[in-house]
Amino acid sequence: MHQPTLRLDHKVAIITGAGCVGPGWGNGRATAVRFAQEGAKVFAVDIDIDAMAETQKMISEFGGDFTPCVADVTQAESVQSMVQACLDRYGKIDILVNNVGGPAPGGPVSMSEASFDAQIDLNLKSVFLTCKYVIPVMEQKGAGSIVNIASISGIRFSGAAQVGYAVSKAGVIQFGRVVAIEYAQKGIRINSILPGQLHTPLVDAVLAKTQSGGDIEALLKRRQARIPMPFVGDGRDTANAALFLASDEARFITGTELIVDGGMTAKCD
């Protein structure tokens, strides 16, 4: 465990997608734990309450403040209820981490229209909706930090045909830039994190089936070959980047992206 420095002491953070599809460090679980270690009151959101059980257990072990909430962030009414529940519990919102998302395979010919639409809703519309209802709360207090979890797939071809994921994550990046400028004068910072090919539980539970016929080791080996650094990161690397951007240490940083990929996008081949 990191030695806490309480960089988020007295802050209230909504973290969407705070559950996990299996054992290990997913982006949402790692971010919730890391923020709680640093003193944040974590309002954890997921569509599946059971997916957050291990996250809650880990935070409770060191006495962190954790409140679970079930919500579908692709639905406006559900997001409104989520925001109100956080305000009812803590009275304010200082930080929003938009972590809900996931890939679906296929290019424009092989992918169904329904699957494409679902990717836009899951990865991009969810960010629009949470910002739509959280930003007015932050605006009232004249301060706030929003961290959107995008992907290097939004700026590069990352090795698999998943056009819906790529374009929706590209949309998240540009959404962050545009909205950051709109609200810069109002004390609200908005930035994006672009994780690379991390080893999260999603790789084992989902991607191995769609990209390597269920062979997890083969997929991990293929992903490692694309990364200049000699190891594969995990959700804790995303969490530490999110911690920096959410904290007051990043007070002069807005409308930009932090790439967390072990050098993958800097490679020419």
Secondary structure, 3 states (H helix, E strand, C coil): CCCCCCCCCCCEEEEECCCCCCCCCCHHHHHHHHHHHCCCEEEEEECCHHHHHHHHHHHHCCCCEEEEEECCCCCHHHHHHHHHHHHHHHCCCCEEEECCCCCCCECCCCCCHHHHHHHHHHHHHHHHHHHHHHHHHHHHHCCEEEEEECCHHHCCCCCCCEHHHHHHHHHHHHHHHHHHHHHHHHCEEEEEEEECCCCCHHHHHHHHHHHCCCCHHHHHHHHHHCCCCCCCCCHHHHHHHHHHHHCHHHCCCCCCEEEECCCHHHCCC
